[in-house]
């Protein structure tokens, strides 16, 4: 398929649902291969089962640097590069907001 981002490799954190999943769907439609990274590994796998062969899943809690490094290493090993990074996942810390 040819599209605006055909042949690109995209890593999307928080990609198993909501905005992340919608982004993955659009990117695949536009020709990219996506790595769905999500704290909920089962949800990431479920998203991949819907998205198809142009997607892969990786369980990752972005608040843990060792898991982020493992995710990037795995994506690089599988695809050789990351062209697009969507930092959609986030985490909060309970307490006061300044």
KELO-390131 format. One record per residue (C-alpha): residue number from 0; x, y, z. Coordinates in pm, 1 decimal. Each point is the difference from the previous one (the first is absolute). Layout:
<r n="NUM" X="X" Y="Y" Z="Z"/>
...
END
This chain:
<r n="0" X="0.0" Y="0.0" Z="0.0"/>
<r n="1" X="120.5" Y="346.3" Z="-76.2"/>
<r n="2" X="-80.5" Y="277.1" Z="240.2"/>
<r n="3" X="155.7" Y="304.8" Z="155.3"/>
<r n="4" X="212.1" Y="-208.8" Z="235.3"/>
<r n="5" X="38.4" Y="-319.6" Z="-201.4"/>
<r n="6" X="290.2" Y="-212.1" Z="115.3"/>
<r n="7" X="54.3" Y="191.9" Z="323.9"/>
<r n="8" X="29.1" Y="-167.0" Z="340.4"/>
<r n="9" X="-205.3" Y="167.1" Z="274.6"/>
<r n="10" X="19.1" Y="-71.9" Z="370.4"/>
<r n="11" X="-312.2" Y="112.3" Z="187.0"/>
<r n="12" X="-5.4" Y="-3.5" Z="379.5"/>
<r n="13" X="-344.3" Y="-36.5" Z="152.7"/>
<r n="14" X="-100.3" Y="-151.6" Z="-331.8"/>
<r n="15" X="-246.4" Y="-263.3" Z="120.0"/>
<r n="16" X="-299.2" Y="230.5" Z="31.9"/>
<r n="17" X="-139.8" Y="347.4" Z="-53.0"/>
<r n="18" X="209.8" Y="255.4" Z="-185.8"/>
<r n="19" X="297.3" Y="-238.5" Z="-22.9"/>
<r n="20" X="-203.5" Y="-273.4" Z="-166.4"/>
<r n="21" X="-165.5" Y="248.4" Z="-236.0"/>
<r n="22" X="345.2" Y="128.4" Z="-94.9"/>
<r n="23" X="120.7" Y="-354.8" Z="-65.8"/>
<r n="24" X="-301.2" Y="-68.3" Z="-220.8"/>
<r n="25" X="62.5" Y="317.9" Z="-202.2"/>
<r n="26" X="373.1" Y="-66.9" Z="-31.2"/>
<r n="27" X="-64.1" Y="-351.9" Z="-131.2"/>
<r n="28" X="-253.9" Y="138.6" Z="-245.1"/>
<r n="29" X="270.1" Y="241.8" Z="-118.0"/>
<r n="30" X="247.9" Y="-285.3" Z="-50.7"/>
<r n="31" X="206.2" Y="-7.9" Z="319.1"/>
<r n="32" X="91.0" Y="-295.8" Z="217.2"/>
<r n="33" X="-81.5" Y="66.5" Z="364.8"/>
<r n="34" X="130.2" Y="-124.2" Z="332.1"/>
<r n="35" X="-273.9" Y="25.8" Z="261.9"/>
<r n="36" X="155.0" Y="57.5" Z="341.9"/>
<r n="37" X="-233.3" Y="-1.6" Z="297.8"/>
<r n="38" X="15.0" Y="-65.8" Z="373.1"/>
<r n="39" X="-280.2" Y="-249.4" Z="-53.0"/>
<r n="40" X="174.5" Y="-267.4" Z="-207.5"/>
<r n="41" X="-320.9" Y="-199.0" Z="-53.4"/>
<r n="42" X="-174.1" Y="309.0" Z="-138.4"/>
<r n="43" X="296.9" Y="62.2" Z="-230.2"/>
<r n="44" X="-24.2" Y="-356.5" Z="-130.9"/>
<r n="45" X="-374.9" Y="43.1" Z="-49.8"/>
<r n="46" X="60.5" Y="320.5" Z="-196.9"/>
<r n="47" X="249.1" Y="-182.9" Z="-222.6"/>
<r n="48" X="-251.9" Y="-278.3" Z="-62.8"/>
<r n="49" X="-235.7" Y="266.2" Z="-137.2"/>
<r n="50" X="264.3" Y="205.3" Z="-184.5"/>
<r n="51" X="159.0" Y="-296.6" Z="-176.5"/>
<r n="52" X="342.9" Y="-87.8" Z="-133.1"/>
<r n="53" X="125.9" Y="360.5" Z="-19.7"/>
<r n="54" X="-10.6" Y="25.3" Z="380.4"/>
<r n="55" X="187.5" Y="-154.1" Z="289.8"/>
<r n="56" X="-43.6" Y="31.0" Z="376.7"/>
<r n="57" X="232.8" Y="70.5" Z="287.4"/>
<r n="58" X="-90.5" Y="28.3" Z="369.1"/>
<r n="59" X="164.3" Y="309.4" Z="145.9"/>
<r n="60" X="-57.0" Y="223.5" Z="301.6"/>
<r n="61" X="142.4" Y="336.6" Z="-112.0"/>
<r n="62" X="63.0" Y="98.0" Z="361.9"/>
<r n="63" X="273.1" Y="-266.4" Z="15.3"/>
<r n="64" X="312.8" Y="90.0" Z="-194.5"/>
<r n="65" X="120.0" Y="-360.2" Z="-25.1"/>
<r n="66" X="-327.2" Y="-100.6" Z="-168.6"/>
<r n="67" X="23.8" Y="295.2" Z="-241.3"/>
<r n="68" X="355.0" Y="-99.2" Z="-92.7"/>
<r n="69" X="-109.1" Y="-362.2" Z="-53.0"/>
<r n="70" X="-288.9" Y="116.8" Z="-220.0"/>
<r n="71" X="226.9" Y="213.7" Z="-218.8"/>
<r n="72" X="259.2" Y="-276.9" Z="-23.2"/>
<r n="73" X="-265.5" Y="-254.5" Z="-102.5"/>
<r n="74" X="-147.3" Y="233.6" Z="-262.6"/>
<r n="75" X="345.2" Y="75.4" Z="-143.0"/>
<r n="76" X="89.9" Y="-369.7" Z="-7.9"/>
<r n="77" X="-322.4" Y="-91.1" Z="-178.3"/>
<r n="78" X="-19.7" Y="290.7" Z="-246.0"/>
<r n="79" X="351.1" Y="143.0" Z="-17.0"/>
<r n="80" X="-116.2" Y="354.4" Z="68.4"/>
<r n="81" X="-274.3" Y="220.4" Z="141.0"/>
<r n="82" X="-110.7" Y="279.4" Z="-231.3"/>
<r n="83" X="-291.5" Y="139.1" Z="199.3"/>
<r n="84" X="-49.6" Y="10.2" Z="375.2"/>
<r n="85" X="-337.4" Y="91.4" Z="147.9"/>
<r n="86" X="29.6" Y="56.1" Z="374.4"/>
<r n="87" X="-367.8" Y="-48.7" Z="74.9"/>
<r n="88" X="31.7" Y="-180.7" Z="335.6"/>
<r n="89" X="42.3" Y="193.7" Z="315.3"/>
<r n="90" X="1.8" Y="-44.2" Z="370.2"/>
<r n="91" X="-85.2" Y="216.6" Z="291.5"/>
<r n="92" X="131.9" Y="37.8" Z="348.3"/>
<r n="93" X="-253.2" Y="47.9" Z="276.3"/>
<r n="94" X="40.1" Y="322.9" Z="187.6"/>
<r n="95" X="-4.9" Y="372.4" Z="-46.5"/>
<r n="96" X="25.2" Y="162.4" Z="-337.0"/>
<r n="97" X="211.6" Y="311.8" Z="-5.8"/>
END
